[in-house]
């Protein structure tokens, strides 16, 4: 019983981008300043890859996005839920 790699929710990137834009944050650097913690080590390229759906953020990053967007984290990870 092996564990395969889980697929990234296909709408996650668009939801993360929508949160950033709804907050009026235009740059990846500014977004990092709003969500980064020392243990996260985020870079502008990280935010870009998250928003493109090419990389899935750590749970701690998803929680920060959800809190900033004032939405439950389930909305971010469930493709059937809209934001």
PDB file with one MODEL, atoms N, CA, C and O in Angstrom:
MODEL        1
ATOM      1  N   UNK A   1       0.829  -1.167   0.000  1.00  0.00           N
ATOM      2  CA  UNK A   1       0.000   0.000   0.000  1.00  0.00           C
ATOM      3  C   UNK A   1       0.884   1.243   0.000  1.00  0.00           C
ATOM      4  O   UNK A   1       1.191   1.795   1.057  1.00  0.00           O
ATOM      5  N   UNK A   2       1.283   1.671  -1.167  1.00  0.00           N
ATOM      6  CA  UNK A   2       2.125   2.855  -1.264  1.00  0.00           C
ATOM      7  C   UNK A   2       1.305   4.132  -1.299  1.00  0.00           C
ATOM      8  O   UNK A   2       0.120   4.135  -1.632  1.00  0.00           O
ATOM      9  N   UNK A   3       1.961   5.181  -0.955  1.00  0.00           N
ATOM     10  CA  UNK A   3       1.295   6.488  -1.017  1.00  0.00           C
ATOM     11  C   UNK A   3       1.802   7.224  -2.242  1.00  0.00           C
ATOM     12  O   UNK A   3       2.986   7.541  -2.351  1.00  0.00           O
ATOM     13  N   UNK A   4       0.898   7.486  -3.150  1.00  0.00           N
ATOM     14  CA  UNK A   4       1.269   8.254  -4.329  1.00  0.00           C
ATOM     15  C   UNK A   4       1.168   9.738  -4.023  1.00  0.00           C
ATOM     16  O   UNK A   4       0.591  10.148  -3.016  1.00  0.00           O
ATOM     17  N   UNK A   5       1.733  10.519  -4.900  1.00  0.00           N
ATOM     18  CA  UNK A   5       1.661  11.965  -4.748  1.00  0.00           C
ATOM     19  C   UNK A   5       0.240  12.424  -5.033  1.00  0.00           C
ATOM     20  O   UNK A   5      -0.374  12.016  -6.019  1.00  0.00           O
ATOM     21  N   UNK A   6      -0.264  13.267  -4.169  1.00  0.00           N
ATOM     22  CA  UNK A   6      -1.615  13.784  -4.283  1.00  0.00           C
ATOM     23  C   UNK A   6      -1.636  14.923  -5.293  1.00  0.00           C
ATOM     24  O   UNK A   6      -0.700  15.720  -5.364  1.00  0.00           O
ATOM     25  N   UNK A   7      -2.716  14.993  -6.077  1.00  0.00           N
ATOM     26  CA  UNK A   7      -2.853  16.077  -7.039  1.00  0.00           C
ATOM     27  C   UNK A   7      -3.151  17.397  -6.343  1.00  0.00           C
ATOM     28  O   UNK A   7      -3.849  17.438  -5.330  1.00  0.00           O
ATOM     29  N   UNK A   8      -2.615  18.466  -6.898  1.00  0.00           N
ATOM     30  CA  UNK A   8      -2.914  19.815  -6.399  1.00  0.00           C
ATOM     31  C   UNK A   8      -4.338  20.148  -6.830  1.00  0.00           C
ATOM     32  O   UNK A   8      -4.692  19.927  -7.988  1.00  0.00           O
ATOM     33  N   UNK A   9      -5.165  20.677  -5.924  1.00  0.00           N
ATOM     34  CA  UNK A   9      -6.511  21.089  -6.354  1.00  0.00           C
ATOM     35  C   UNK A   9      -6.396  22.012  -7.565  1.00  0.00           C
ATOM     36  O   UNK A   9      -5.628  22.974  -7.534  1.00  0.00           O
ATOM     37  N   UNK A  10      -7.139  21.736  -8.614  1.00  0.00           N
ATOM     38  CA  UNK A  10      -6.945  22.451  -9.874  1.00  0.00           C
ATOM     39  C   UNK A  10      -7.320  23.925  -9.814  1.00  0.00           C
ATOM     40  O   UNK A  10      -6.828  24.706 -10.628  1.00  0.00           O
ATOM     41  N   UNK A  11      -8.169  24.329  -8.882  1.00  0.00           N
ATOM     42  CA  UNK A  11      -8.567  25.743  -8.776  1.00  0.00           C
ATOM     43  C   UNK A  11      -7.815  26.491  -7.677  1.00  0.00           C
ATOM     44  O   UNK A  11      -8.072  27.674  -7.451  1.00  0.00           O
ATOM     45  N   UNK A  12      -6.900  25.824  -6.999  1.00  0.00           N
ATOM     46  CA  UNK A  12      -6.187  26.447  -5.884  1.00  0.00           C
ATOM     47  C   UNK A  12      -5.443  27.706  -6.319  1.00  0.00           C
ATOM     48  O   UNK A  12      -5.546  28.742  -5.662  1.00  0.00           O
ATOM     49  N   UNK A  13      -4.706  27.628  -7.404  1.00  0.00           N
ATOM     50  CA  UNK A  13      -3.920  28.765  -7.870  1.00  0.00           C
ATOM     51  C   UNK A  13      -4.764  29.995  -8.133  1.00  0.00           C
ATOM     52  O   UNK A  13      -4.409  31.100  -7.722  1.00  0.00           O
ATOM     53  N   UNK A  14      -5.889  29.804  -8.822  1.00  0.00           N
ATOM     54  CA  UNK A  14      -6.752  30.950  -9.123  1.00  0.00           C
ATOM     55  C   UNK A  14      -7.338  31.553  -7.850  1.00  0.00           C
ATOM     56  O   UNK A  14      -7.529  32.767  -7.771  1.00  0.00           O
ATOM     57  N   UNK A  15      -7.623  30.721  -6.859  1.00  0.00           N
ATOM     58  CA  UNK A  15      -8.162  31.228  -5.591  1.00  0.00           C
ATOM     59  C   UNK A  15      -7.104  32.013  -4.817  1.00  0.00           C
ATOM     60  O   UNK A  15      -7.405  33.048  -4.222  1.00  0.00           O
ATOM     61  N   UNK A  16      -5.872  31.519  -4.825  1.00  0.00           N
ATOM     62  CA  UNK A  16      -4.797  32.239  -4.146  1.00  0.00           C
ATOM     63  C   UNK A  16      -4.556  33.594  -4.803  1.00  0.00           C
ATOM     64  O   UNK A  16      -4.363  34.600  -4.120  1.00  0.00           O
ATOM     65  N   UNK A  17      -4.570  33.611  -6.111  1.00  0.00           N
ATOM     66  CA  UNK A  17      -4.379  34.871  -6.836  1.00  0.00           C
ATOM     67  C   UNK A  17      -5.519  35.835  -6.539  1.00  0.00           C
ATOM     68  O   UNK A  17      -5.295  37.032  -6.356  1.00  0.00           O
ATOM     69  N   UNK A  18      -6.734  35.318  -6.492  1.00  0.00           N
ATOM     70  CA  UNK A  18      -7.897  36.164  -6.219  1.00  0.00           C
ATOM     71  C   UNK A  18      -7.795  36.798  -4.826  1.00  0.00           C
ATOM     72  O   UNK A  18      -8.132  37.968  -4.649  1.00  0.00           O
ATOM     73  N   UNK A  19      -7.338  36.033  -3.855  1.00  0.00           N
ATOM     74  CA  UNK A  19      -7.144  36.591  -2.518  1.00  0.00           C
ATOM     75  C   UNK A  19      -6.152  37.743  -2.573  1.00  0.00           C
ATOM     76  O   UNK A  19      -6.407  38.823  -2.039  1.00  0.00           O
ATOM     77  N   UNK A  20      -5.022  37.503  -3.223  1.00  0.00           N
ATOM     78  CA  UNK A  20      -3.992  38.545  -3.315  1.00  0.00           C
ATOM     79  C   UNK A  20      -4.547  39.808  -3.970  1.00  0.00           C
ATOM     80  O   UNK A  20      -4.349  40.913  -3.464  1.00  0.00           O
ATOM     81  N   UNK A  21      -5.234  39.644  -5.080  1.00  0.00           N
ATOM     82  CA  UNK A  21      -5.758  40.807  -5.792  1.00  0.00           C
ATOM     83  C   UNK A  21      -6.882  41.495  -5.027  1.00  0.00           C
ATOM     84  O   UNK A  21      -6.972  42.722  -5.039  1.00  0.00           O
ATOM     85  N   UNK A  22      -7.742  40.722  -4.361  1.00  0.00           N
ATOM     86  CA  UNK A  22      -8.816  41.313  -3.556  1.00  0.00           C
ATOM     87  C   UNK A  22      -8.278  42.126  -2.387  1.00  0.00           C
ATOM     88  O   UNK A  22      -8.931  43.059  -1.918  1.00  0.00           O
ATOM     89  N   UNK A  23      -7.096  41.774  -1.923  1.00  0.00           N
ATOM     90  CA  UNK A  23      -6.452  42.533  -0.848  1.00  0.00           C
ATOM     91  C   UNK A  23      -5.739  43.779  -1.391  1.00  0.00           C
ATOM     92  O   UNK A  23      -5.198  44.578  -0.626  1.00  0.00           O
ATOM     93  N   UNK A  24      -5.746  43.931  -2.711  1.00  0.00           N
ATOM     94  CA  UNK A  24      -5.075  45.073  -3.320  1.00  0.00           C
ATOM     95  C   UNK A  24      -3.573  44.921  -3.375  1.00  0.00           C
ATOM     96  O   UNK A  24      -2.845  45.906  -3.494  1.00  0.00           O
ATOM     97  N   UNK A  25      -3.111  43.691  -3.288  1.00  0.00           N
ATOM     98  CA  UNK A  25      -1.675  43.412  -3.315  1.00  0.00           C
ATOM     99  C   UNK A  25      -1.280  43.104  -4.748  1.00  0.00           C
ATOM    100  O   UNK A  25      -1.736  42.123  -5.336  1.00  0.00           O
ATOM    101  N   UNK A  26      -0.424  43.957  -5.303  1.00  0.00           N
ATOM    102  CA  UNK A  26      -0.056  43.808  -6.709  1.00  0.00           C
ATOM    103  C   UNK A  26       1.212  43.015  -6.938  1.00  0.00           C
ATOM    104  O   UNK A  26       1.390  42.444  -8.014  1.00  0.00           O
ATOM    105  N   UNK A  27       2.100  42.964  -5.955  1.00  0.00           N
ATOM    106  CA  UNK A  27       3.377  42.280  -6.171  1.00  0.00           C
ATOM    107  C   UNK A  27       3.495  41.038  -5.293  1.00  0.00           C
ATOM    108  O   UNK A  27       2.899  40.939  -4.221  1.00  0.00           O
ATOM    109  N   UNK A  28       4.284  40.104  -5.792  1.00  0.00           N
ATOM    110  CA  UNK A  28       4.550  38.894  -5.015  1.00  0.00           C
ATOM    111  C   UNK A  28       5.322  39.231  -3.746  1.00  0.00           C
ATOM    112  O   UNK A  28       5.110  38.619  -2.699  1.00  0.00           O
ATOM    113  N   UNK A  29       6.211  40.202  -3.845  1.00  0.00           N
ATOM    114  CA  UNK A  29       7.006  40.612  -2.685  1.00  0.00           C
ATOM    115  C   UNK A  29       6.112  41.121  -1.554  1.00  0.00           C
ATOM    116  O   UNK A  29       6.336  40.806  -0.385  1.00  0.00           O
ATOM    117  N   UNK A  30       5.108  41.904  -1.910  1.00  0.00           N
ATOM    118  CA  UNK A  30       4.191  42.421  -0.897  1.00  0.00           C
ATOM    119  C   UNK A  30       3.376  41.284  -0.276  1.00  0.00           C
ATOM    120  O   UNK A  30       3.110  41.283   0.926  1.00  0.00           O
ATOM    121  N   UNK A  31       2.986  40.322  -1.109  1.00  0.00           N
ATOM    122  CA  UNK A  31       2.232  39.175  -0.582  1.00  0.00           C
ATOM    123  C   UNK A  31       3.096  38.405   0.404  1.00  0.00           C
ATOM    124  O   UNK A  31       2.618  37.981   1.456  1.00  0.00           O
ATOM    125  N   UNK A  32       4.350  38.226   0.071  1.00  0.00           N
ATOM    126  CA  UNK A  32       5.266  37.526   0.972  1.00  0.00           C
ATOM    127  C   UNK A  32       5.342  38.252   2.310  1.00  0.00           C
ATOM    128  O   UNK A  32       5.330  37.616   3.364  1.00  0.00           O
ATOM    129  N   UNK A  33       5.418  39.571   2.272  1.00  0.00           N
ATOM    130  CA  UNK A  33       5.515  40.325   3.525  1.00  0.00           C
ATOM    131  C   UNK A  33       4.264  40.160   4.379  1.00  0.00           C
ATOM    132  O   UNK A  33       4.325  40.317   5.598  1.00  0.00           O
ATOM    133  N   UNK A  34       3.126  39.845   3.752  1.00  0.00           N
ATOM    134  CA  UNK A  34       1.882  39.650   4.497  1.00  0.00           C
ATOM    135  C   UNK A  34       1.741  38.244   5.062  1.00  0.00           C
ATOM    136  O   UNK A  34       1.081  38.054   6.084  1.00  0.00           O
ATOM    137  N   UNK A  35       2.359  37.244   4.406  1.00  0.00           N
ATOM    138  CA  UNK A  35       2.142  35.864   4.855  1.00  0.00           C
ATOM    139  C   UNK A  35       3.383  35.175   5.392  1.00  0.00           C
ATOM    140  O   UNK A  35       3.264  34.149   6.061  1.00  0.00           O
ATOM    141  N   UNK A  36       4.562  35.697   5.125  1.00  0.00           N
ATOM    142  CA  UNK A  36       5.787  34.973   5.441  1.00  0.00           C
ATOM    143  C   UNK A  36       6.048  34.884   6.941  1.00  0.00           C
ATOM    144  O   UNK A  36       5.773  35.814   7.700  1.00  0.00           O
ATOM    145  N   UNK A  37       6.571  33.773   7.328  1.00  0.00           N
ATOM    146  CA  UNK A  37       7.073  33.513   8.664  1.00  0.00           C
ATOM    147  C   UNK A  37       8.476  32.939   8.482  1.00  0.00           C
ATOM    148  O   UNK A  37       8.762  32.362   7.433  1.00  0.00           O
ATOM    149  N   UNK A  38       9.347  33.079   9.461  1.00  0.00           N
ATOM    150  CA  UNK A  38      10.730  32.592   9.289  1.00  0.00           C
ATOM    151  C   UNK A  38      10.825  31.141   8.821  1.00  0.00           C
ATOM    152  O   UNK A  38      11.722  30.800   8.050  1.00  0.00           O
ATOM    153  N   UNK A  39       9.924  30.298   9.270  1.00  0.00           N
ATOM    154  CA  UNK A  39      10.001  28.880   8.906  1.00  0.00           C
ATOM    155  C   UNK A  39       9.513  28.599   7.479  1.00  0.00           C
ATOM    156  O   UNK A  39       9.679  27.484   6.985  1.00  0.00           O
ATOM    157  N   UNK A  40       8.919  29.584   6.819  1.00  0.00           N
ATOM    158  CA  UNK A  40       8.347  29.353   5.490  1.00  0.00           C
ATOM    159  C   UNK A  40       9.337  29.568   4.353  1.00  0.00           C
ATOM    160  O   UNK A  40       9.269  28.849   3.356  1.00  0.00           O
ATOM    161  N   UNK A  41      10.234  30.507   4.458  1.00  0.00           N
ATOM    162  CA  UNK A  41      11.226  30.805   3.418  1.00  0.00           C
ATOM    163  C   UNK A  41      10.595  30.957   2.035  1.00  0.00           C
ATOM    164  O   UNK A  41      10.922  30.209   1.114  1.00  0.00           O
ATOM    165  N   UNK A  42       9.706  31.910   1.897  1.00  0.00           N
ATOM    166  CA  UNK A  42       9.036  32.141   0.618  1.00  0.00           C
ATOM    167  C   UNK A  42       9.812  33.130  -0.246  1.00  0.00           C
ATOM    168  O   UNK A  42      10.504  34.019   0.249  1.00  0.00           O
ATOM    169  N   UNK A  43       9.671  32.944  -1.542  1.00  0.00           N
ATOM    170  CA  UNK A  43      10.296  33.811  -2.541  1.00  0.00           C
ATOM    171  C   UNK A  43       9.220  34.231  -3.538  1.00  0.00           C
ATOM    172  O   UNK A  43       8.184  33.574  -3.634  1.00  0.00           O
ATOM    173  N   UNK A  44       9.446  35.311  -4.278  1.00  0.00           N
ATOM    174  CA  UNK A  44       8.455  35.703  -5.293  1.00  0.00           C
ATOM    175  C   UNK A  44       8.123  34.561  -6.252  1.00  0.00           C
ATOM    176  O   UNK A  44       6.973  34.403  -6.660  1.00  0.00           O
ATOM    177  N   UNK A  45       9.125  33.774  -6.607  1.00  0.00           N
ATOM    178  CA  UNK A  45       8.871  32.643  -7.506  1.00  0.00           C
ATOM    179  C   UNK A  45       7.947  31.605  -6.862  1.00  0.00           C
ATOM    180  O   UNK A  45       7.206  30.916  -7.563  1.00  0.00           O
ATOM    181  N   UNK A  46       7.990  31.493  -5.528  1.00  0.00           N
ATOM    182  CA  UNK A  46       7.088  30.563  -4.833  1.00  0.00           C
ATOM    183  C   UNK A  46       5.647  30.993  -5.032  1.00  0.00           C
ATOM    184  O   UNK A  46       4.789  30.177  -5.371  1.00  0.00           O
ATOM    185  N   UNK A  47       5.377  32.290  -4.818  1.00  0.00           N
ATOM    186  CA  UNK A  47       4.013  32.802  -4.971  1.00  0.00           C
ATOM    187  C   UNK A  47       3.543  32.607  -6.409  1.00  0.00           C
ATOM    188  O   UNK A  47       2.405  32.202  -6.647  1.00  0.00           O
ATOM    189  N   UNK A  48       4.416  32.895  -7.359  1.00  0.00           N
ATOM    190  CA  UNK A  48       4.088  32.700  -8.776  1.00  0.00           C
ATOM    191  C   UNK A  48       3.700  31.241  -9.040  1.00  0.00           C
ATOM    192  O   UNK A  48       2.672  30.974  -9.662  1.00  0.00           O
ATOM    193  N   UNK A  49       4.515  30.311  -8.571  1.00  0.00           N
ATOM    194  CA  UNK A  49       4.233  28.886  -8.802  1.00  0.00           C
ATOM    195  C   UNK A  49       2.951  28.445  -8.113  1.00  0.00           C
ATOM    196  O   UNK A  49       2.220  27.618  -8.656  1.00  0.00           O
ATOM    197  N   UNK A  50       2.661  28.976  -6.932  1.00  0.00           N
ATOM    198  CA  UNK A  50       1.397  28.663  -6.255  1.00  0.00           C
ATOM    199  C   UNK A  50       0.223  29.125  -7.110  1.00  0.00           C
ATOM    200  O   UNK A  50      -0.732  28.379  -7.327  1.00  0.00           O
ATOM    201  N   UNK A  51       0.304  30.363  -7.591  1.00  0.00           N
ATOM    202  CA  UNK A  51      -0.801  30.942  -8.350  1.00  0.00           C
ATOM    203  C   UNK A  51      -0.971  30.298  -9.725  1.00  0.00           C
ATOM    204  O   UNK A  51      -2.065  30.329 -10.289  1.00  0.00           O
ATOM    205  N   UNK A  52       0.088  29.723 -10.263  1.00  0.00           N
ATOM    206  CA  UNK A  52       0.008  29.028 -11.549  1.00  0.00           C
ATOM    207  C   UNK A  52      -0.448  27.578 -11.388  1.00  0.00           C
ATOM    208  O   UNK A  52      -0.675  26.879 -12.376  1.00  0.00           O
ATOM    209  N   UNK A  53      -0.580  27.133 -10.139  1.00  0.00           N
ATOM    210  CA  UNK A  53      -0.987  25.758  -9.883  1.00  0.00           C
ATOM    211  C   UNK A  53       0.114  24.755 -10.133  1.00  0.00           C
ATOM    212  O   UNK A  53      -0.154  23.562 -10.272  1.00  0.00           O
ATOM    213  N   UNK A  54       1.349  25.218 -10.192  1.00  0.00           N
ATOM    214  CA  UNK A  54       2.478  24.334 -10.451  1.00  0.00           C
ATOM    215  C   UNK A  54       3.107  23.791  -9.179  1.00  0.00           C
ATOM    216  O   UNK A  54       3.870  22.825  -9.217  1.00  0.00           O
ATOM    217  N   UNK A  55       2.788  24.408  -8.064  1.00  0.00           N
ATOM    218  CA  UNK A  55       3.341  23.979  -6.781  1.00  0.00           C
ATOM    219  C   UNK A  55       2.288  24.212  -5.708  1.00  0.00           C
ATOM    220  O   UNK A  55       1.577  25.216  -5.730  1.00  0.00           O
ATOM    221  N   UNK A  56       2.196  23.280  -4.772  1.00  0.00           N
ATOM    222  CA  UNK A  56       1.219  23.418  -3.695  1.00  0.00           C
ATOM    223  C   UNK A  56       1.895  23.985  -2.452  1.00  0.00           C
ATOM    224  O   UNK A  56       2.932  23.481  -2.020  1.00  0.00           O
ATOM    225  N   UNK A  57       1.308  25.038  -1.875  1.00  0.00           N
ATOM    226  CA  UNK A  57       1.900  25.622  -0.668  1.00  0.00           C
ATOM    227  C   UNK A  57       1.784  24.691   0.529  1.00  0.00           C
ATOM    228  O   UNK A  57       0.916  23.819   0.580  1.00  0.00           O
ATOM    229  N   UNK A  58       2.670  24.893   1.483  1.00  0.00           N
ATOM    230  CA  UNK A  58       2.552  24.191   2.760  1.00  0.00           C
ATOM    231  C   UNK A  58       1.250  24.586   3.441  1.00  0.00           C
ATOM    232  O   UNK A  58       0.687  25.644   3.158  1.00  0.00           O
ATOM    233  N   UNK A  59       0.783  23.744   4.325  1.00  0.00           N
ATOM    234  CA  UNK A  59      -0.458  24.026   5.051  1.00  0.00           C
ATOM    235  C   UNK A  59      -0.382  25.360   5.782  1.00  0.00           C
ATOM    236  O   UNK A  59      -1.367  26.098   5.822  1.00  0.00           O
ATOM    237  N   UNK A  60       0.763  25.679   6.356  1.00  0.00           N
ATOM    238  CA  UNK A  60       0.909  26.957   7.070  1.00  0.00           C
ATOM    239  C   UNK A  60       0.685  28.142   6.138  1.00  0.00           C
ATOM    240  O   UNK A  60       0.113  29.152   6.548  1.00  0.00           O
ATOM    241  N   UNK A  61       1.125  28.029   4.908  1.00  0.00           N
ATOM    242  CA  UNK A  61       0.926  29.103   3.927  1.00  0.00           C
ATOM    243  C   UNK A  61      -0.549  29.183   3.553  1.00  0.00           C
ATOM    244  O   UNK A  61      -1.105  30.279   3.466  1.00  0.00           O
ATOM    245  N   UNK A  62      -1.187  28.044   3.331  1.00  0.00           N
ATOM    246  CA  UNK A  62      -2.617  28.032   3.013  1.00  0.00           C
ATOM    247  C   UNK A  62      -3.436  28.662   4.139  1.00  0.00           C
ATOM    248  O   UNK A  62      -4.388  29.401   3.887  1.00  0.00           O
ATOM    249  N   UNK A  63      -3.061  28.366   5.362  1.00  0.00           N
ATOM    250  CA  UNK A  63      -3.769  28.961   6.496  1.00  0.00           C
ATOM    251  C   UNK A  63      -3.622  30.472   6.527  1.00  0.00           C
ATOM    252  O   UNK A  63      -4.581  31.182   6.832  1.00  0.00           O
ATOM    253  N   UNK A  64      -2.433  30.972   6.215  1.00  0.00           N
ATOM    254  CA  UNK A  64      -2.217  32.428   6.175  1.00  0.00           C
ATOM    255  C   UNK A  64      -3.057  33.068   5.073  1.00  0.00           C
ATOM    256  O   UNK A  64      -3.667  34.115   5.291  1.00  0.00           O
ATOM    257  N   UNK A  65      -3.095  32.452   3.899  1.00  0.00           N
ATOM    258  CA  UNK A  65      -3.930  32.960   2.810  1.00  0.00           C
ATOM    259  C   UNK A  65      -5.401  32.987   3.245  1.00  0.00           C
ATOM    260  O   UNK A  65      -6.094  33.987   3.053  1.00  0.00           O
ATOM    261  N   UNK A  66      -5.866  31.888   3.828  1.00  0.00           N
ATOM    262  CA  UNK A  66      -7.265  31.798   4.237  1.00  0.00           C
ATOM    263  C   UNK A  66      -7.601  32.876   5.263  1.00  0.00           C
ATOM    264  O   UNK A  66      -8.652  33.512   5.177  1.00  0.00           O
ATOM    265  N   UNK A  67      -6.723  33.080   6.220  1.00  0.00           N
ATOM    266  CA  UNK A  67      -6.972  34.117   7.233  1.00  0.00           C
ATOM    267  C   UNK A  67      -6.992  35.504   6.619  1.00  0.00           C
ATOM    268  O   UNK A  67      -7.851  36.321   6.952  1.00  0.00           O
ATOM    269  N   UNK A  68      -6.052  35.777   5.726  1.00  0.00           N
ATOM    270  CA  UNK A  68      -6.033  37.079   5.062  1.00  0.00           C
ATOM    271  C   UNK A  68      -7.294  37.296   4.223  1.00  0.00           C
ATOM    272  O   UNK A  68      -7.847  38.395   4.181  1.00  0.00           O
ATOM    273  N   UNK A  69      -7.739  36.222   3.553  1.00  0.00           N
ATOM    274  CA  UNK A  69      -8.933  36.307   2.727  1.00  0.00           C
ATOM    275  C   UNK A  69     -10.226  36.176   3.494  1.00  0.00           C
ATOM    276  O   UNK A  69     -11.311  36.320   2.931  1.00  0.00           O
ATOM    277  N   UNK A  70     -10.110  35.899   4.796  1.00  0.00           N
ATOM    278  CA  UNK A  70     -11.275  35.716   5.674  1.00  0.00           C
ATOM    279  C   UNK A  70     -12.230  34.640   5.139  1.00  0.00           C
ATOM    280  O   UNK A  70     -13.445  34.820   5.061  1.00  0.00           O
ATOM    281  N   UNK A  71     -11.605  33.507   4.774  1.00  0.00           N
ATOM    282  CA  UNK A  71     -12.367  32.368   4.283  1.00  0.00           C
ATOM    283  C   UNK A  71     -11.865  31.097   4.961  1.00  0.00           C
ATOM    284  O   UNK A  71     -10.720  31.050   5.412  1.00  0.00           O
ATOM    285  N   UNK A  72     -12.703  30.073   5.037  1.00  0.00           N
ATOM    286  CA  UNK A  72     -12.229  28.790   5.569  1.00  0.00           C
ATOM    287  C   UNK A  72     -11.209  28.170   4.616  1.00  0.00           C
ATOM    288  O   UNK A  72     -11.341  28.306   3.399  1.00  0.00           O
ATOM    289  N   UNK A  73     -10.218  27.507   5.141  1.00  0.00           N
ATOM    290  CA  UNK A  73      -9.194  26.881   4.308  1.00  0.00           C
ATOM    291  C   UNK A  73      -9.811  25.842   3.370  1.00  0.00           C
ATOM    292  O   UNK A  73      -9.259  25.569   2.304  1.00  0.00           O
ATOM    293  N   UNK A  74     -10.935  25.269   3.751  1.00  0.00           N
ATOM    294  CA  UNK A  74     -11.613  24.285   2.898  1.00  0.00           C
ATOM    295  C   UNK A  74     -11.983  24.886   1.540  1.00  0.00           C
ATOM    296  O   UNK A  74     -11.978  24.189   0.525  1.00  0.00           O
ATOM    297  N   UNK A  75     -12.300  26.164   1.529  1.00  0.00           N
ATOM    298  CA  UNK A  75     -12.655  26.823   0.269  1.00  0.00           C
ATOM    299  C   UNK A  75     -11.460  26.807  -0.688  1.00  0.00           C
ATOM    300  O   UNK A  75     -11.634  26.696  -1.901  1.00  0.00           O
ATOM    301  N   UNK A  76     -10.267  26.917  -0.145  1.00  0.00           N
ATOM    302  CA  UNK A  76      -9.081  26.909  -0.992  1.00  0.00           C
ATOM    303  C   UNK A  76      -8.805  25.534  -1.586  1.00  0.00           C
ATOM    304  O   UNK A  76      -8.428  25.428  -2.753  1.00  0.00           O
ATOM    305  N   UNK A  77      -8.986  24.497  -0.806  1.00  0.00           N
ATOM    306  CA  UNK A  77      -8.552  23.168  -1.250  1.00  0.00           C
ATOM    307  C   UNK A  77      -9.648  22.318  -1.882  1.00  0.00           C
ATOM    308  O   UNK A  77      -9.364  21.259  -2.442  1.00  0.00           O
ATOM    309  N   UNK A  78     -10.887  22.770  -1.797  1.00  0.00           N
ATOM    310  CA  UNK A  78     -11.997  22.026  -2.394  1.00  0.00           C
ATOM    311  C   UNK A  78     -12.406  22.710  -3.698  1.00  0.00           C
ATOM    312  O   UNK A  78     -12.936  23.821  -3.681  1.00  0.00           O
ATOM    313  N   UNK A  79     -12.160  22.050  -4.813  1.00  0.00           N
ATOM    314  CA  UNK A  79     -12.486  22.635  -6.117  1.00  0.00           C
ATOM    315  C   UNK A  79     -13.980  22.867  -6.313  1.00  0.00           C
ATOM    316  O   UNK A  79     -14.373  23.651  -7.176  1.00  0.00           O
ATOM    317  N   UNK A  80     -14.807  22.205  -5.532  1.00  0.00           N
ATOM    318  CA  UNK A  80     -16.252  22.369  -5.672  1.00  0.00           C
ATOM    319  C   UNK A  80     -16.780  23.598  -4.929  1.00  0.00           C
ATOM    320  O   UNK A  80     -17.934  23.989  -5.107  1.00  0.00           O
ATOM    321  N   UNK A  81     -15.933  24.200  -4.101  1.00  0.00           N
ATOM    322  CA  UNK A  81     -16.338  25.398  -3.355  1.00  0.00           C
ATOM    323  C   UNK A  81     -15.781  26.632  -4.044  1.00  0.00           C
ATOM    324  O   UNK A  81     -14.617  26.661  -4.443  1.00  0.00           O
ATOM    325  N   UNK A  82     -16.624  27.653  -4.180  1.00  0.00           N
ATOM    326  CA  UNK A  82     -16.213  28.894  -4.841  1.00  0.00           C
ATOM    327  C   UNK A  82     -15.750  29.926  -3.843  1.00  0.00           C
ATOM    328  O   UNK A  82     -16.150  29.941  -2.679  1.00  0.00           O
ATOM    329  N   UNK A  83     -14.888  30.789  -4.348  1.00  0.00           N
ATOM    330  CA  UNK A  83     -14.435  31.944  -3.568  1.00  0.00           C
ATOM    331  C   UNK A  83     -14.675  33.170  -4.391  1.00  0.00           C
ATOM    332  O   UNK A  83     -14.374  34.279  -3.949  1.00  0.00           O
TER     333      UNK A  83
ENDMDL
END
